[in-house]
């Protein structure tokens, strides 16, 4: 399974309720940011970059998001990024 296939599986598992938002953000960010890009088309992988930026800055704490809106992202930001990604694929 290449990186894009893993990312798609992680997204599907989140949408199916197998991951909560905290776990999804951690697993998606790790997979996008750390795993190798073997056998991946860079142009396709770049479509996932916005979601990576959001998940890597996710916070479950509303007070952090309110105090630092340019630093932290919410669950709604993740859902919006997923909708945007769907439109690109």
PyMOL Python script that loads the backbone (N, CA, C, O; Angstrom):
from pymol import cmd

cmd.read_pdbstr("""\
ATOM      1  N   UNK A   1       0.851  -1.177   0.000  1.00  0.00           N
ATOM      2  CA  UNK A   1       0.000   0.000   0.000  1.00  0.00           C
ATOM      3  C   UNK A   1       0.895   1.238   0.000  1.00  0.00           C
ATOM      4  O   UNK A   1       1.771   1.377   0.853  1.00  0.00           O
ATOM      5  N   UNK A   2       0.669   2.130  -0.957  1.00  0.00           N
ATOM      6  CA  UNK A   2       1.484   3.347  -1.000  1.00  0.00           C
ATOM      7  C   UNK A   2       0.888   4.408  -0.068  1.00  0.00           C
ATOM      8  O   UNK A   2      -0.151   4.194   0.558  1.00  0.00           O
ATOM      9  N   UNK A   3       1.557   5.532   0.007  1.00  0.00           N
ATOM     10  CA  UNK A   3       1.176   6.579   0.947  1.00  0.00           C
ATOM     11  C   UNK A   3      -0.231   7.132   0.669  1.00  0.00           C
ATOM     12  O   UNK A   3      -1.009   7.322   1.603  1.00  0.00           O
ATOM     13  N   UNK A   4      -0.557   7.385  -0.572  1.00  0.00           N
ATOM     14  CA  UNK A   4      -1.874   7.917  -0.919  1.00  0.00           C
ATOM     15  C   UNK A   4      -2.960   6.923  -0.537  1.00  0.00           C
ATOM     16  O   UNK A   4      -4.006   7.318  -0.020  1.00  0.00           O
ATOM     17  N   UNK A   5      -2.730   5.664  -0.781  1.00  0.00           N
ATOM     18  CA  UNK A   5      -3.700   4.635  -0.390  1.00  0.00           C
ATOM     19  C   UNK A   5      -3.878   4.604   1.125  1.00  0.00           C
ATOM     20  O   UNK A   5      -4.995   4.442   1.616  1.00  0.00           O
ATOM     21  N   UNK A   6      -2.784   4.759   1.864  1.00  0.00           N
ATOM     22  CA  UNK A   6      -2.877   4.807   3.329  1.00  0.00           C
ATOM     23  C   UNK A   6      -3.671   6.019   3.784  1.00  0.00           C
ATOM     24  O   UNK A   6      -4.519   5.913   4.669  1.00  0.00           O
ATOM     25  N   UNK A   7      -3.398   7.177   3.179  1.00  0.00           N
ATOM     26  CA  UNK A   7      -4.124   8.383   3.554  1.00  0.00           C
ATOM     27  C   UNK A   7      -5.616   8.230   3.277  1.00  0.00           C
ATOM     28  O   UNK A   7      -6.443   8.638   4.093  1.00  0.00           O
ATOM     29  N   UNK A   8      -5.965   7.649   2.141  1.00  0.00           N
ATOM     30  CA  UNK A   8      -7.370   7.417   1.815  1.00  0.00           C
ATOM     31  C   UNK A   8      -8.023   6.464   2.804  1.00  0.00           C
ATOM     32  O   UNK A   8      -9.177   6.658   3.183  1.00  0.00           O
ATOM     33  N   UNK A   9      -7.295   5.436   3.223  1.00  0.00           N
ATOM     34  CA  UNK A   9      -7.813   4.493   4.209  1.00  0.00           C
ATOM     35  C   UNK A   9      -8.041   5.188   5.551  1.00  0.00           C
ATOM     36  O   UNK A   9      -9.060   4.958   6.201  1.00  0.00           O
ATOM     37  N   UNK A  10      -7.115   6.021   5.961  1.00  0.00           N
ATOM     38  CA  UNK A  10      -7.246   6.761   7.222  1.00  0.00           C
ATOM     39  C   UNK A  10      -8.475   7.675   7.171  1.00  0.00           C
ATOM     40  O   UNK A  10      -9.237   7.752   8.135  1.00  0.00           O
ATOM     41  N   UNK A  11      -8.661   8.364   6.048  1.00  0.00           N
ATOM     42  CA  UNK A  11      -9.833   9.226   5.884  1.00  0.00           C
ATOM     43  C   UNK A  11     -11.115   8.409   5.954  1.00  0.00           C
ATOM     44  O   UNK A  11     -12.064   8.798   6.635  1.00  0.00           O
ATOM     45  N   UNK A  12     -11.149   7.292   5.262  1.00  0.00           N
ATOM     46  CA  UNK A  12     -12.339   6.428   5.278  1.00  0.00           C
ATOM     47  C   UNK A  12     -12.644   5.943   6.685  1.00  0.00           C
ATOM     48  O   UNK A  12     -13.800   5.935   7.107  1.00  0.00           O
ATOM     49  N   UNK A  13     -11.605   5.537   7.413  1.00  0.00           N
ATOM     50  CA  UNK A  13     -11.806   5.053   8.783  1.00  0.00           C
ATOM     51  C   UNK A  13     -12.366   6.163   9.674  1.00  0.00           C
ATOM     52  O   UNK A  13     -13.198   5.897  10.542  1.00  0.00           O
ATOM     53  N   UNK A  14     -11.921   7.392   9.469  1.00  0.00           N
ATOM     54  CA  UNK A  14     -12.453   8.522  10.236  1.00  0.00           C
ATOM     55  C   UNK A  14     -13.921   8.770   9.882  1.00  0.00           C
ATOM     56  O   UNK A  14     -14.762   8.953  10.762  1.00  0.00           O
ATOM     57  N   UNK A  15     -14.211   8.771   8.594  1.00  0.00           N
ATOM     58  CA  UNK A  15     -15.580   9.021   8.156  1.00  0.00           C
ATOM     59  C   UNK A  15     -16.528   7.901   8.580  1.00  0.00           C
ATOM     60  O   UNK A  15     -17.723   8.133   8.767  1.00  0.00           O
ATOM     61  N   UNK A  16     -15.999   6.691   8.732  1.00  0.00           N
ATOM     62  CA  UNK A  16     -16.806   5.554   9.177  1.00  0.00           C
ATOM     63  C   UNK A  16     -16.912   5.479  10.700  1.00  0.00           C
ATOM     64  O   UNK A  16     -17.578   4.589  11.229  1.00  0.00           O
ATOM     65  N   UNK A  17     -16.263   6.404  11.405  1.00  0.00           N
ATOM     66  CA  UNK A  17     -16.340   6.429  12.859  1.00  0.00           C
ATOM     67  C   UNK A  17     -15.362   5.521  13.575  1.00  0.00           C
ATOM     68  O   UNK A  17     -15.475   5.318  14.784  1.00  0.00           O
ATOM     69  N   UNK A  18     -14.398   4.968  12.842  1.00  0.00           N
ATOM     70  CA  UNK A  18     -13.416   4.085  13.469  1.00  0.00           C
ATOM     71  C   UNK A  18     -12.315   4.863  14.182  1.00  0.00           C
ATOM     72  O   UNK A  18     -11.622   4.315  15.040  1.00  0.00           O
ATOM     73  N   UNK A  19     -12.149   6.142  13.830  1.00  0.00           N
ATOM     74  CA  UNK A  19     -11.210   7.038  14.503  1.00  0.00           C
ATOM     75  C   UNK A  19     -11.998   8.222  15.051  1.00  0.00           C
ATOM     76  O   UNK A  19     -12.898   8.733  14.386  1.00  0.00           O
ATOM     77  N   UNK A  20     -11.660   8.660  16.265  1.00  0.00           N
ATOM     78  CA  UNK A  20     -12.177   9.942  16.718  1.00  0.00           C
ATOM     79  C   UNK A  20     -11.303  11.030  16.092  1.00  0.00           C
ATOM     80  O   UNK A  20     -10.305  10.723  15.440  1.00  0.00           O
ATOM     81  N   UNK A  21     -11.664  12.276  16.281  1.00  0.00           N
ATOM     82  CA  UNK A  21     -10.942  13.363  15.621  1.00  0.00           C
ATOM     83  C   UNK A  21      -9.501  13.472  16.096  1.00  0.00           C
ATOM     84  O   UNK A  21      -8.603  13.717  15.291  1.00  0.00           O
ATOM     85  N   UNK A  22      -9.266  13.293  17.400  1.00  0.00           N
ATOM     86  CA  UNK A  22      -7.895  13.347  17.928  1.00  0.00           C
ATOM     87  C   UNK A  22      -7.001  12.306  17.264  1.00  0.00           C
ATOM     88  O   UNK A  22      -5.893  12.609  16.821  1.00  0.00           O
ATOM     89  N   UNK A  23      -7.500  11.080  17.203  1.00  0.00           N
ATOM     90  CA  UNK A  23      -6.722   9.987  16.620  1.00  0.00           C
ATOM     91  C   UNK A  23      -6.506  10.222  15.129  1.00  0.00           C
ATOM     92  O   UNK A  23      -5.403  10.038  14.617  1.00  0.00           O
ATOM     93  N   UNK A  24      -7.566  10.630  14.439  1.00  0.00           N
ATOM     94  CA  UNK A  24      -7.448  10.904  13.008  1.00  0.00           C
ATOM     95  C   UNK A  24      -6.378  11.956  12.744  1.00  0.00           C
ATOM     96  O   UNK A  24      -5.523  11.773  11.877  1.00  0.00           O
ATOM     97  N   UNK A  25      -6.425  13.052  13.487  1.00  0.00           N
ATOM     98  CA  UNK A  25      -5.456  14.133  13.278  1.00  0.00           C
ATOM     99  C   UNK A  25      -4.035  13.630  13.484  1.00  0.00           C
ATOM    100  O   UNK A  25      -3.142  13.955  12.701  1.00  0.00           O
ATOM    101  N   UNK A  26      -3.820  12.845  14.523  1.00  0.00           N
ATOM    102  CA  UNK A  26      -2.483  12.313  14.800  1.00  0.00           C
ATOM    103  C   UNK A  26      -2.018  11.346  13.714  1.00  0.00           C
ATOM    104  O   UNK A  26      -0.898  11.458  13.214  1.00  0.00           O
ATOM    105  N   UNK A  27      -2.872  10.405  13.355  1.00  0.00           N
ATOM    106  CA  UNK A  27      -2.490   9.373  12.382  1.00  0.00           C
ATOM    107  C   UNK A  27      -2.305   9.973  10.991  1.00  0.00           C
ATOM    108  O   UNK A  27      -1.347   9.639  10.294  1.00  0.00           O
ATOM    109  N   UNK A  28      -3.215  10.857  10.585  1.00  0.00           N
ATOM    110  CA  UNK A  28      -3.092  11.474   9.265  1.00  0.00           C
ATOM    111  C   UNK A  28      -1.823  12.318   9.187  1.00  0.00           C
ATOM    112  O   UNK A  28      -1.065  12.213   8.223  1.00  0.00           O
ATOM    113  N   UNK A  29      -1.592  13.148  10.193  1.00  0.00           N
ATOM    114  CA  UNK A  29      -0.402  14.017  10.197  1.00  0.00           C
ATOM    115  C   UNK A  29       0.876  13.198  10.151  1.00  0.00           C
ATOM    116  O   UNK A  29       1.802  13.526   9.410  1.00  0.00           O
ATOM    117  N   UNK A  30       0.929  12.135  10.940  1.00  0.00           N
ATOM    118  CA  UNK A  30       2.123  11.288  10.957  1.00  0.00           C
ATOM    119  C   UNK A  30       2.336  10.649   9.589  1.00  0.00           C
ATOM    120  O   UNK A  30       3.440  10.681   9.045  1.00  0.00           O
ATOM    121  N   UNK A  31       1.287  10.075   9.048  1.00  0.00           N
ATOM    122  CA  UNK A  31       1.410   9.359   7.777  1.00  0.00           C
ATOM    123  C   UNK A  31       1.817  10.306   6.658  1.00  0.00           C
ATOM    124  O   UNK A  31       2.695   9.976   5.861  1.00  0.00           O
ATOM    125  N   UNK A  32       1.199  11.464   6.586  1.00  0.00           N
ATOM    126  CA  UNK A  32       1.543  12.424   5.523  1.00  0.00           C
ATOM    127  C   UNK A  32       2.953  12.979   5.728  1.00  0.00           C
ATOM    128  O   UNK A  32       3.725  13.088   4.775  1.00  0.00           O
ATOM    129  N   UNK A  33       3.277  13.320   6.945  1.00  0.00           N
ATOM    130  CA  UNK A  33       4.528  14.016   7.211  1.00  0.00           C
ATOM    131  C   UNK A  33       5.755  13.148   7.357  1.00  0.00           C
ATOM    132  O   UNK A  33       6.861  13.595   7.054  1.00  0.00           O
ATOM    133  N   UNK A  34       5.592  11.925   7.811  1.00  0.00           N
ATOM    134  CA  UNK A  34       6.755  11.109   8.164  1.00  0.00           C
ATOM    135  C   UNK A  34       7.021   9.922   7.251  1.00  0.00           C
ATOM    136  O   UNK A  34       8.177   9.572   7.014  1.00  0.00           O
ATOM    137  N   UNK A  35       5.976   9.304   6.740  1.00  0.00           N
ATOM    138  CA  UNK A  35       6.195   8.099   5.945  1.00  0.00           C
ATOM    139  C   UNK A  35       6.765   8.449   4.579  1.00  0.00           C
ATOM    140  O   UNK A  35       6.569   9.557   4.080  1.00  0.00           O
ATOM    141  N   UNK A  36       7.461   7.514   3.990  1.00  0.00           N
ATOM    142  CA  UNK A  36       8.134   7.755   2.709  1.00  0.00           C
ATOM    143  C   UNK A  36       7.124   7.967   1.586  1.00  0.00           C
ATOM    144  O   UNK A  36       5.966   7.560   1.684  1.00  0.00           O
ATOM    145  N   UNK A  37       7.581   8.602   0.537  1.00  0.00           N
ATOM    146  CA  UNK A  37       6.738   8.898  -0.620  1.00  0.00           C
ATOM    147  C   UNK A  37       6.928   7.887  -1.744  1.00  0.00           C
ATOM    148  O   UNK A  37       6.609   8.183  -2.896  1.00  0.00           O
ATOM    149  N   UNK A  38       7.427   6.728  -1.440  1.00  0.00           N
ATOM    150  CA  UNK A  38       7.659   5.712  -2.462  1.00  0.00           C
ATOM    151  C   UNK A  38       6.375   5.431  -3.244  1.00  0.00           C
ATOM    152  O   UNK A  38       5.288   5.310  -2.678  1.00  0.00           O
ATOM    153  N   UNK A  39       6.537   5.334  -4.542  1.00  0.00           N
ATOM    154  CA  UNK A  39       5.440   4.977  -5.439  1.00  0.00           C
ATOM    155  C   UNK A  39       4.275   5.957  -5.405  1.00  0.00           C
ATOM    156  O   UNK A  39       3.135   5.560  -5.648  1.00  0.00           O
ATOM    157  N   UNK A  40       4.537   7.237  -5.107  1.00  0.00           N
ATOM    158  CA  UNK A  40       3.466   8.232  -5.060  1.00  0.00           C
ATOM    159  C   UNK A  40       3.718   9.328  -6.084  1.00  0.00           C
ATOM    160  O   UNK A  40       4.836   9.819  -6.241  1.00  0.00           O
ATOM    161  N   UNK A  41       2.659   9.691  -6.765  1.00  0.00           N
ATOM    162  CA  UNK A  41       2.701  10.830  -7.675  1.00  0.00           C
ATOM    163  C   UNK A  41       2.652  12.094  -6.822  1.00  0.00           C
ATOM    164  O   UNK A  41       1.694  12.305  -6.078  1.00  0.00           O
ATOM    165  N   UNK A  42       3.671  12.926  -6.927  1.00  0.00           N
ATOM    166  CA  UNK A  42       3.783  14.122  -6.091  1.00  0.00           C
ATOM    167  C   UNK A  42       2.586  15.056  -6.282  1.00  0.00           C
ATOM    168  O   UNK A  42       2.120  15.664  -5.319  1.00  0.00           O
ATOM    169  N   UNK A  43       2.094  15.172  -7.492  1.00  0.00           N
ATOM    170  CA  UNK A  43       0.945  16.040  -7.753  1.00  0.00           C
ATOM    171  C   UNK A  43      -0.298  15.550  -7.015  1.00  0.00           C
ATOM    172  O   UNK A  43      -1.077  16.353  -6.500  1.00  0.00           O
ATOM    173  N   UNK A  44      -0.479  14.246  -6.967  1.00  0.00           N
ATOM    174  CA  UNK A  44      -1.613  13.672  -6.232  1.00  0.00           C
ATOM    175  C   UNK A  44      -1.419  13.873  -4.737  1.00  0.00           C
ATOM    176  O   UNK A  44      -2.349  14.269  -4.034  1.00  0.00           O
ATOM    177  N   UNK A  45      -0.231  13.606  -4.258  1.00  0.00           N
ATOM    178  CA  UNK A  45       0.066  13.758  -2.834  1.00  0.00           C
ATOM    179  C   UNK A  45      -0.122  15.201  -2.370  1.00  0.00           C
ATOM    180  O   UNK A  45      -0.554  15.434  -1.241  1.00  0.00           O
ATOM    181  N   UNK A  46       0.196  16.162  -3.217  1.00  0.00           N
ATOM    182  CA  UNK A  46       0.049  17.577  -2.868  1.00  0.00           C
ATOM    183  C   UNK A  46      -1.405  17.970  -2.605  1.00  0.00           C
ATOM    184  O   UNK A  46      -1.661  18.956  -1.914  1.00  0.00           O
ATOM    185  N   UNK A  47      -2.353  17.215  -3.145  1.00  0.00           N
ATOM    186  CA  UNK A  47      -3.762  17.508  -2.902  1.00  0.00           C
ATOM    187  C   UNK A  47      -4.128  17.295  -1.430  1.00  0.00           C
ATOM    188  O   UNK A  47      -5.126  17.834  -0.951  1.00  0.00           O
ATOM    189  N   UNK A  48      -3.331  16.520  -0.727  1.00  0.00           N
ATOM    190  CA  UNK A  48      -3.590  16.222   0.684  1.00  0.00           C
ATOM    191  C   UNK A  48      -2.896  17.212   1.624  1.00  0.00           C
ATOM    192  O   UNK A  48      -3.065  17.136   2.841  1.00  0.00           O
ATOM    193  N   UNK A  49      -2.125  18.131   1.068  1.00  0.00           N
ATOM    194  CA  UNK A  49      -1.299  19.023   1.889  1.00  0.00           C
ATOM    195  C   UNK A  49      -2.138  19.924   2.798  1.00  0.00           C
ATOM    196  O   UNK A  49      -1.790  20.107   3.965  1.00  0.00           O
ATOM    197  N   UNK A  50      -3.229  20.487   2.290  1.00  0.00           N
ATOM    198  CA  UNK A  50      -4.064  21.361   3.122  1.00  0.00           C
ATOM    199  C   UNK A  50      -4.615  20.601   4.327  1.00  0.00           C
ATOM    200  O   UNK A  50      -4.615  21.117   5.444  1.00  0.00           O
ATOM    201  N   UNK A  51      -5.082  19.382   4.100  1.00  0.00           N
ATOM    202  CA  UNK A  51      -5.598  18.575   5.212  1.00  0.00           C
ATOM    203  C   UNK A  51      -4.489  18.288   6.216  1.00  0.00           C
ATOM    204  O   UNK A  51      -4.731  18.292   7.424  1.00  0.00           O
ATOM    205  N   UNK A  52      -3.293  18.043   5.736  1.00  0.00           N
ATOM    206  CA  UNK A  52      -2.147  17.844   6.632  1.00  0.00           C
ATOM    207  C   UNK A  52      -1.902  19.093   7.483  1.00  0.00           C
ATOM    208  O   UNK A  52      -1.679  18.993   8.689  1.00  0.00           O
ATOM    209  N   UNK A  53      -1.946  20.260   6.854  1.00  0.00           N
ATOM    210  CA  UNK A  53      -1.708  21.504   7.595  1.00  0.00           C
ATOM    211  C   UNK A  53      -2.758  21.691   8.696  1.00  0.00           C
ATOM    212  O   UNK A  53      -2.440  22.164   9.787  1.00  0.00           O
ATOM    213  N   UNK A  54      -3.977  21.328   8.414  1.00  0.00           N
ATOM    214  CA  UNK A  54      -5.057  21.461   9.398  1.00  0.00           C
ATOM    215  C   UNK A  54      -4.914  20.414  10.504  1.00  0.00           C
ATOM    216  O   UNK A  54      -4.995  20.750  11.685  1.00  0.00           O
ATOM    217  N   UNK A  55      -4.703  19.151  10.133  1.00  0.00           N
ATOM    218  CA  UNK A  55      -4.621  18.098  11.152  1.00  0.00           C
ATOM    219  C   UNK A  55      -3.400  18.264  12.046  1.00  0.00           C
ATOM    220  O   UNK A  55      -3.442  17.906  13.224  1.00  0.00           O
ATOM    221  N   UNK A  56      -2.324  18.795  11.507  1.00  0.00           N
ATOM    222  CA  UNK A  56      -1.122  18.963  12.323  1.00  0.00           C
ATOM    223  C   UNK A  56      -1.274  20.117  13.326  1.00  0.00           C
ATOM    224  O   UNK A  56      -0.472  20.246  14.251  1.00  0.00           O
ATOM    225  N   UNK A  57      -2.292  20.943  13.140  1.00  0.00           N
ATOM    226  CA  UNK A  57      -2.540  22.065  14.062  1.00  0.00           C
ATOM    227  C   UNK A  57      -3.849  21.899  14.825  1.00  0.00           C
ATOM    228  O   UNK A  57      -4.328  22.844  15.453  1.00  0.00           O
ATOM    229  N   UNK A  58      -4.422  20.714  14.774  1.00  0.00           N
ATOM    230  CA  UNK A  58      -5.704  20.444  15.441  1.00  0.00           C
ATOM    231  C   UNK A  58      -5.559  20.524  16.959  1.00  0.00           C
ATOM    232  O   UNK A  58      -4.571  20.068  17.535  1.00  0.00           O
ATOM    233  N   UNK A  59      -6.568  21.113  17.584  1.00  0.00           N
ATOM    234  CA  UNK A  59      -6.668  21.122  19.042  1.00  0.00           C
ATOM    235  C   UNK A  59      -8.104  20.800  19.436  1.00  0.00           C
ATOM    236  O   UNK A  59      -9.037  21.357  18.859  1.00  0.00           O
ATOM    237  N   UNK A  60      -8.295  19.923  20.397  1.00  0.00           N
ATOM    238  CA  UNK A  60      -9.646  19.631  20.873  1.00  0.00           C
ATOM    239  C   UNK A  60     -10.139  20.665  21.895  1.00  0.00           C
ATOM    240  O   UNK A  60     -11.279  20.594  22.354  1.00  0.00           O
ATOM    241  N   UNK A  61      -9.285  21.612  22.244  1.00  0.00           N
ATOM    242  CA  UNK A  61      -9.592  22.571  23.302  1.00  0.00           C
ATOM    243  C   UNK A  61     -10.079  23.892  22.721  1.00  0.00           C
ATOM    244  O   UNK A  61      -9.318  24.627  22.091  1.00  0.00           O
ATOM    245  N   UNK A  62     -11.363  24.185  22.942  1.00  0.00           N
ATOM    246  CA  UNK A  62     -11.975  25.395  22.401  1.00  0.00           C
ATOM    247  C   UNK A  62     -11.298  26.667  22.899  1.00  0.00           C
ATOM    248  O   UNK A  62     -11.210  27.649  22.162  1.00  0.00           O
ATOM    249  N   UNK A  63     -10.820  26.659  24.143  1.00  0.00           N
ATOM    250  CA  UNK A  63     -10.170  27.860  24.660  1.00  0.00           C
ATOM    251  C   UNK A  63      -8.869  28.160  23.921  1.00  0.00           C
ATOM    252  O   UNK A  63      -8.548  29.325  23.685  1.00  0.00           O
ATOM    253  N   UNK A  64      -8.122  27.130  23.556  1.00  0.00           N
ATOM    254  CA  UNK A  64      -6.907  27.345  22.753  1.00  0.00           C
ATOM    255  C   UNK A  64      -7.247  27.916  21.381  1.00  0.00           C
ATOM    256  O   UNK A  64      -6.592  28.840  20.897  1.00  0.00           O
ATOM    257  N   UNK A  65      -8.267  27.359  20.772  1.00  0.00           N
ATOM    258  CA  UNK A  65      -8.682  27.816  19.444  1.00  0.00           C
ATOM    259  C   UNK A  65      -9.153  29.267  19.503  1.00  0.00           C
ATOM    260  O   UNK A  65      -8.847  30.062  18.614  1.00  0.00           O
ATOM    261  N   UNK A  66      -9.899  29.608  20.554  1.00  0.00           N
ATOM    262  CA  UNK A  66     -10.389  30.980  20.711  1.00  0.00           C
ATOM    263  C   UNK A  66      -9.252  31.967  20.950  1.00  0.00           C
ATOM    264  O   UNK A  66      -9.233  33.060  20.386  1.00  0.00           O
ATOM    265  N   UNK A  67      -8.306  31.563  21.795  1.00  0.00           N
ATOM    266  CA  UNK A  67      -7.189  32.451  22.116  1.00  0.00           C
ATOM    267  C   UNK A  67      -6.188  32.584  20.977  1.00  0.00           C
ATOM    268  O   UNK A  67      -5.606  33.651  20.778  1.00  0.00           O
ATOM    269  N   UNK A  68      -5.988  31.508  20.232  1.00  0.00           N
ATOM    270  CA  UNK A  68      -4.968  31.474  19.183  1.00  0.00           C
ATOM    271  C   UNK A  68      -5.545  30.910  17.881  1.00  0.00           C
ATOM    272  O   UNK A  68      -5.140  29.834  17.442  1.00  0.00           O
ATOM    273  N   UNK A  69      -6.480  31.622  17.265  1.00  0.00           N
ATOM    274  CA  UNK A  69      -7.136  31.089  16.063  1.00  0.00           C
ATOM    275  C   UNK A  69      -6.207  30.930  14.866  1.00  0.00           C
ATOM    276  O   UNK A  69      -6.517  30.170  13.948  1.00  0.00           O
ATOM    277  N   UNK A  70      -5.093  31.619  14.856  1.00  0.00           N
ATOM    278  CA  UNK A  70      -4.135  31.478  13.753  1.00  0.00           C
ATOM    279  C   UNK A  70      -3.129  30.364  13.993  1.00  0.00           C
ATOM    280  O   UNK A  70      -2.288  30.079  13.140  1.00  0.00           O
ATOM    281  N   UNK A  71      -3.223  29.734  15.162  1.00  0.00           N
ATOM    282  CA  UNK A  71      -2.297  28.659  15.511  1.00  0.00           C
ATOM    283  C   UNK A  71      -3.005  27.310  15.479  1.00  0.00           C
ATOM    284  O   UNK A  71      -2.501  26.355  14.886  1.00  0.00           O
ATOM    285  N   UNK A  72      -4.166  27.230  16.112  1.00  0.00           N
ATOM    286  CA  UNK A  72      -4.871  25.955  16.268  1.00  0.00           C
ATOM    287  C   UNK A  72      -6.077  25.866  15.348  1.00  0.00           C
ATOM    288  O   UNK A  72      -6.660  26.879  14.962  1.00  0.00           O
ATOM    289  N   UNK A  73      -6.441  24.636  15.004  1.00  0.00           N
ATOM    290  CA  UNK A  73      -7.594  24.362  14.147  1.00  0.00           C
ATOM    291  C   UNK A  73      -8.588  23.479  14.888  1.00  0.00           C
ATOM    292  O   UNK A  73      -8.223  22.721  15.786  1.00  0.00           O
ATOM    293  N   UNK A  74      -9.839  23.594  14.498  1.00  0.00           N
ATOM    294  CA  UNK A  74     -10.925  22.870  15.159  1.00  0.00           C
ATOM    295  C   UNK A  74     -11.349  21.639  14.358  1.00  0.00           C
ATOM    296  O   UNK A  74     -10.871  21.394  13.250  1.00  0.00           O
ATOM    297  N   UNK A  75     -12.258  20.879  14.955  1.00  0.00           N
ATOM    298  CA  UNK A  75     -12.841  19.739  14.253  1.00  0.00           C
ATOM    299  C   UNK A  75     -13.553  20.212  12.987  1.00  0.00           C
ATOM    300  O   UNK A  75     -13.476  19.557  11.947  1.00  0.00           O
ATOM    301  N   UNK A  76     -14.239  21.339  13.074  1.00  0.00           N
ATOM    302  CA  UNK A  76     -14.934  21.866  11.894  1.00  0.00           C
ATOM    303  C   UNK A  76     -13.951  22.209  10.784  1.00  0.00           C
ATOM    304  O   UNK A  76     -14.253  22.014   9.606  1.00  0.00           O
ATOM    305  N   UNK A  77     -12.779  22.716  11.146  1.00  0.00           N
ATOM    306  CA  UNK A  77     -11.752  22.995  10.142  1.00  0.00           C
ATOM    307  C   UNK A  77     -11.336  21.711   9.425  1.00  0.00           C
ATOM    308  O   UNK A  77     -11.113  21.713   8.215  1.00  0.00           O
ATOM    309  N   UNK A  78     -11.235  20.623  10.176  1.00  0.00           N
ATOM    310  CA  UNK A  78     -10.887  19.326   9.578  1.00  0.00           C
ATOM    311  C   UNK A  78     -11.991  18.884   8.623  1.00  0.00           C
ATOM    312  O   UNK A  78     -11.710  18.446   7.508  1.00  0.00           O
ATOM    313  N   UNK A  79     -13.243  18.998   9.056  1.00  0.00           N
ATOM    314  CA  UNK A  79     -14.355  18.595   8.195  1.00  0.00           C
ATOM    315  C   UNK A  79     -14.407  19.437   6.920  1.00  0.00           C
ATOM    316  O   UNK A  79     -14.677  18.917   5.837  1.00  0.00           O
ATOM    317  N   UNK A  80     -14.149  20.725   7.053  1.00  0.00           N
ATOM    318  CA  UNK A  80     -14.113  21.601   5.877  1.00  0.00           C
ATOM    319  C   UNK A  80     -12.972  21.215   4.936  1.00  0.00           C
ATOM    320  O   UNK A  80     -13.141  21.217   3.717  1.00  0.00           O
ATOM    321  N   UNK A  81     -11.811  20.884   5.503  1.00  0.00           N
ATOM    322  CA  UNK A  81     -10.665  20.476   4.687  1.00  0.00           C
ATOM    323  C   UNK A  81     -10.946  19.147   3.977  1.00  0.00           C
ATOM    324  O   UNK A  81     -10.511  18.943   2.844  1.00  0.00           O
ATOM    325  N   UNK A  82     -11.666  18.257   4.638  1.00  0.00           N
ATOM    326  CA  UNK A  82     -12.045  16.995   3.995  1.00  0.00           C
ATOM    327  C   UNK A  82     -12.988  17.243   2.818  1.00  0.00           C
ATOM    328  O   UNK A  82     -12.862  16.599   1.777  1.00  0.00           O
ATOM    329  N   UNK A  83     -13.925  18.169   2.977  1.00  0.00           N
ATOM    330  CA  UNK A  83     -14.827  18.509   1.875  1.00  0.00           C
ATOM    331  C   UNK A  83     -14.056  19.099   0.710  1.00  0.00           C
ATOM    332  O   UNK A  83     -14.324  18.775  -0.447  1.00  0.00           O
ATOM    333  N   UNK A  84     -13.106  19.959   1.009  1.00  0.00           N
ATOM    334  CA  UNK A  84     -12.269  20.560  -0.042  1.00  0.00           C
ATOM    335  C   UNK A  84     -11.456  19.488  -0.761  1.00  0.00           C
ATOM    336  O   UNK A  84     -11.347  19.505  -1.987  1.00  0.00           O
ATOM    337  N   UNK A  85     -10.893  18.567  -0.006  1.00  0.00           N
ATOM    338  CA  UNK A  85     -10.117  17.484  -0.603  1.00  0.00           C
ATOM    339  C   UNK A  85     -10.987  16.634  -1.534  1.00  0.00           C
ATOM    340  O   UNK A  85     -10.556  16.256  -2.623  1.00  0.00           O
ATOM    341  N   UNK A  86     -12.201  16.341  -1.100  1.00  0.00           N
ATOM    342  CA  UNK A  86     -13.122  15.551  -1.947  1.00  0.00           C
ATOM    343  C   UNK A  86     -13.349  16.231  -3.290  1.00  0.00           C
ATOM    344  O   UNK A  86     -13.438  15.567  -4.323  1.00  0.00           O
ATOM    345  N   UNK A  87     -13.441  17.553  -3.270  1.00  0.00           N
ATOM    346  CA  UNK A  87     -13.688  18.272  -4.522  1.00  0.00           C
ATOM    347  C   UNK A  87     -12.464  18.254  -5.446  1.00  0.00           C
ATOM    348  O   UNK A  87     -12.600  18.447  -6.654  1.00  0.00           O
ATOM    349  N   UNK A  88     -11.281  18.025  -4.888  1.00  0.00           N
ATOM    350  CA  UNK A  88     -10.048  17.988  -5.685  1.00  0.00           C
ATOM    351  C   UNK A  88      -9.776  16.602  -6.271  1.00  0.00           C
ATOM    352  O   UNK A  88      -9.058  16.474  -7.263  1.00  0.00           O
ATOM    353  N   UNK A  89     -10.340  15.584  -5.667  1.00  0.00           N
ATOM    354  CA  UNK A  89     -10.046  14.210  -6.105  1.00  0.00           C
ATOM    355  C   UNK A  89     -10.988  13.727  -7.179  1.00  0.00           C
ATOM    356  O   UNK A  89     -10.864  12.594  -7.645  1.00  0.00           O
TER     357      UNK A  89
END
""", "prot")
cmd.dss("prot")
cmd.show_as("cartoon", "prot")
cmd.util.cbc("prot")
cmd.orient("prot")
